[in-house]
Amino acid sequence: MKFSKIKLLILSAAVLLIGFSVFVVLKTERGKPARTAIKRQWLILTGKLVSVGEHRLRIECRGTGSPTVVLDAGLAQPRQTWDTLELREIEKFTRVCTYDRAGLGESEKPKEEKRTSELIVRELQTLLKESGENKPFLLVGHSFGGMNARLYASLFPEEVAGLVLIDSIHEDQCEPNPALALDEQEKYIAQLRDASSEHVDILESCREIRRAPPLSPVPLVVLSSDNNLLSQDKYEQEMHDKIQKSLAQMVPDSKLLVVEDSGHFIQRDKPDVVINNIRDVYERTKKPAN
């Protein structure tokens, strides 16, 4: 009888706690649908919506192993851009994390009107630390996410074991086509200062990576599309091919792979190629340094 009363007291306390939590959520999330507010609070309680300062970022990790694969998406892309990869395949050999940058997906909107790659990188470092994810990381970056991955590896080399760059952008793309008229060049530069709904200043981000220390020698694979839809003319296509080659020259023993019959989103068009090369870099991180 005494045991039953204790169980009843515990159950009553749990019900009151849940009820109070829902009340607090609904009170503090006025103007939002109740379901959205409760889901947001649940993500916070389960450690999937994590504070990185004045806002929270959504992170999802699964699997076990080291180094942990961290996927950084292209400009204005939520973490669902990686769904075509079948993350279970990566989960078979190590831990893998996806996340939404500020203002995307289920992450909160930032207060800053302008954001740059370095700010994003420092928020990612805080996110991984506060989420309890263990170093080192194998960073996989698509497009703008590739520039973030490079900058992370430059600023925090002790935290990065390897890199996979998927049709990554490059700081040289901040230079307009010299054949364009002056007003067209100025228009191009202006677009780089506010490139997307993320309010990313690409121009300043390019300056940041130019100032960053060179990459430490780590296993690196550069995946380049052979049909880049972002390249609108011959100059842009030639620039794309040139920068992909230069990315593969940043560290010794790197690998450049031109992915046939693929557009800019290689993870969507050729997911097996991406997974196989993530696995390749992962295995190379396990080999002792010469």
C-alpha positions in Angstrom: 0.0 0.0 0.0 2.8 2.4 0.9 4.6 1.6 -2.4 1.4 2.4 -4.3 1.1 5.8 -2.7 4.6 6.6 -3.6 4.0 5.7 -7.2 0.8 7.8 -7.2 2.7 10.8 -5.8 5.4 10.4 -8.5 2.8 10.1 -11.2 0.9 13.2 -9.9 4.1 15.2 -9.8 4.9 14.2 -13.4 1.5 15.2 -14.6 1.8 18.6 -12.8 5.2 19.1 -14.3 4.1 18.4 -17.8 1.0 20.6 -17.4 3.1 23.4 -16.0 5.6 23.0 -18.9 2.8 23.2 -21.5 1.4 26.3 -19.7 4.8 28.0 -19.7 5.3 27.2 -23.4 2.0 28.5 -24.4 2.4 31.6 -22.4 5.9 32.4 -23.7 5.1 31.5 -27.3 2.1 33.7 -27.8 1.1 34.2 -31.4 2.5 30.7 -32.4 0.3 27.6 -32.9 0.3 25.5 -29.8 1.7 22.5 -31.6 4.6 24.5 -32.9 5.4 25.9 -29.5 5.3 22.5 -27.8 7.4 20.9 -30.5 10.0 23.7 -30.1 10.1 23.2 -26.4 10.5 19.4 -26.9 13.5 20.0 -29.2 15.0 22.2 -26.5 14.4 19.6 -23.8 15.9 16.8 -25.9 19.0 18.8 -26.8 18.1 19.2 -30.5 17.6 22.9 -30.4 20.7 24.3 -28.8 21.6 27.9 -27.7 24.6 29.4 -29.5 24.2 32.8 -27.9 21.1 34.9 -28.7 19.4 32.2 -30.8 19.2 28.4 -31.0 20.2 26.1 -33.8 18.6 22.8 -34.7 20.9 19.7 -34.8 20.3 16.1 -35.5 23.0 13.4 -34.8 22.9 9.6 -35.1 25.2 6.7 -35.0 28.5 6.1 -33.2 32.1 6.4 -34.1 34.9 8.9 -34.7 35.5 11.2 -36.4 32.0 12.5 -36.5 30.8 13.5 -40.0 29.3 17.0 -39.9 27.3 18.1 -43.0 27.1 21.8 -43.9 24.5 22.7 -46.6 24.6 25.2 -49.5 23.3 28.7 -49.3 19.7 29.0 -48.0 19.4 25.2 -47.8 18.0 23.4 -44.7 19.5 20.2 -43.4 16.9 18.2 -45.5 19.1 18.8 -48.5 21.1 15.8 -47.2 18.1 13.5 -47.1 19.0 11.9 -50.5 22.2 10.6 -49.0 20.5 7.9 -47.0 22.3 8.9 -43.8 21.9 5.4 -42.5 24.8 4.5 -44.9 27.1 6.9 -43.1 25.7 5.8 -39.8 27.0 2.3 -40.5 30.6 3.3 -40.1 30.5 6.5 -37.9 28.5 9.2 -36.3 26.9 11.8 -38.5 25.3 15.2 -37.8 23.2 17.6 -39.9 22.1 21.0 -38.7 20.2 24.1 -39.8 22.1 27.4 -39.9 20.4 30.4 -38.2 17.2 31.4 -40.0 16.9 28.1 -41.9 14.7 25.0 -41.2 13.9 24.7 -37.5 16.7 27.0 -36.3 15.8 30.4 -34.9 16.3 33.6 -36.8 19.4 35.6 -35.8 19.3 39.2 -34.7 22.2 40.2 -37.0 21.1 41.9 -40.2 24.3 40.7 -42.0 26.1 37.4 -41.4 29.4 36.0 -42.6 31.1 32.7 -42.9 33.2 33.3 -39.8 30.2 34.0 -37.7 28.5 30.9 -39.0 31.6 28.8 -38.3 32.0 30.0 -34.7 28.3 29.2 -34.1 28.8 25.7 -35.5 31.7 25.2 -33.1 29.6 26.3 -30.2 26.7 24.1 -31.4 28.9 21.0 -31.5 30.4 21.7 -28.1 27.1 22.4 -26.4 25.6 19.3 -28.0 28.3 17.2 -26.5 29.7 16.0 -29.8 33.3 14.8 -29.6 36.2 16.1 -31.7 37.6 15.5 -34.2 35.1 16.1 -37.1 35.0 15.2 -40.7 33.5 18.2 -42.4 31.4 17.8 -45.5 30.4 21.1 -47.2 28.3 21.7 -50.2 28.6 25.0 -52.2 28.7 27.8 -49.6 28.9 25.1 -46.9 32.2 24.1 -48.5 33.7 27.5 -47.8 32.4 27.3 -44.2 34.1 23.8 -43.9 37.4 25.2 -45.1 37.3 28.2 -42.8 36.4 25.9 -39.8 39.4 23.7 -40.7 41.7 26.8 -41.0 40.5 28.4 -37.7 40.3 25.2 -35.6 42.7 22.7 -37.2 42.9 20.6 -34.1 39.2 19.8 -34.4 39.2 18.7 -38.0 40.3 15.2 -39.2 39.2 15.5 -42.9 37.3 17.4 -45.5 34.9 16.6 -48.4 34.0 19.6 -50.5 31.0 19.2 -52.8 31.0 21.7 -55.7 32.3 24.2 -53.2 32.4 27.9 -53.9 35.7 29.7 -53.8 36.8 33.2 -52.8 37.9 33.9 -56.4 34.2 33.8 -57.4 33.8 37.1 -55.6 35.7 38.7 -58.5 33.3 39.7 -61.3 33.9 38.8 -64.9 36.4 41.5 -66.1 34.7 41.5 -69.5 31.5 42.9 -68.0 30.7 46.6 -68.1 31.6 48.5 -64.9 27.9 48.9 -63.9 27.4 45.1 -64.3 30.5 44.4 -62.2 29.1 46.7 -59.4 25.7 45.0 -59.6 27.5 41.6 -59.2 29.4 42.8 -56.1 26.2 44.2 -54.6 24.5 40.9 -54.9 27.3 39.2 -53.1 26.7 41.5 -50.0 23.2 40.1 -49.5 23.1 36.8 -51.3 20.1 35.0 -49.9 17.3 34.8 -47.3 20.2 34.0 -44.8 21.5 37.6 -45.3 24.9 36.3 -45.8 27.5 38.8 -47.0 29.5 36.6 -49.4 31.9 39.4 -50.3 33.0 39.7 -46.7 33.0 36.0 -46.3 35.5 35.8 -49.2 37.7 38.3 -47.4 37.6 36.3 -44.2 38.8 33.1 -45.9 41.5 35.0 -47.7 42.8 36.2 -44.3 42.5 32.7 -42.7 45.6 30.5 -42.0 46.3 27.9 -44.7 44.8 24.5 -44.2 46.7 21.9 -42.2 47.4 18.6 -44.1 44.3 16.5 -43.7 42.6 14.0 -46.0 40.7 16.0 -48.6 38.3 15.0 -51.5 36.9 17.7 -53.9 33.8 16.6 -55.8 33.1 18.8 -58.9 30.0 18.6 -61.0 30.5 18.3 -64.8 27.2 20.2 -65.5 27.1 23.1 -63.1 23.8 24.9 -63.6 25.1 27.9 -61.7 27.6 28.6 -64.5 25.7 30.8 -66.9 28.4 31.3 -69.5 31.8 30.1 -70.7 33.7 32.4 -68.3 31.8 31.1 -65.3 32.2 27.5 -66.4 35.9 27.9 -66.9 36.1 29.7 -63.5 34.2 26.8 -61.9 36.5 24.2 -63.3 39.6 26.2 -62.3 38.6 26.7 -58.7 37.7 23.1 -58.2 41.3 22.2 -59.3 42.7 24.8 -57.0 40.7 23.5 -54.1 42.2 20.1 -54.6 45.7 21.7 -54.4 45.3 23.1 -51.0 46.9 20.1 -49.2 49.1 17.2 -50.3 47.6 13.9 -51.4 44.2 15.4 -52.0 41.8 14.0 -54.6 39.7 15.8 -57.3 36.8 13.9 -58.8 34.7 15.3 -61.6 31.3 13.7 -61.1 29.8 12.8 -64.5 26.1 13.5 -65.3 25.7 15.6 -62.1 24.6 19.1 -61.5 25.5 21.4 -58.6 23.6 19.3 -56.1 25.8 16.2 -56.4 24.4 14.8 -53.1 21.0 14.6 -54.9 22.2 13.5 -58.4 24.9 11.1 -57.3 24.4 10.3 -53.6 26.4 7.0 -53.8 29.5 9.0 -55.0 29.2 11.3 -52.1 28.8 8.5 -49.5 31.7 6.5 -51.0 34.0 9.5 -50.8 33.0 10.4 -47.3 33.8 6.8 -46.4 37.2 7.1 -48.2 38.2 10.2 -46.2 36.9 8.5 -43.0 39.2 5.5 -43.7 42.1 7.7 -44.5 41.8 9.5 -41.1 42.4 6.1 -39.5 45.7 5.6 -41.1 48.8 6.7 -39.2 50.6 9.8 -40.5 53.8 9.1 -42.4 
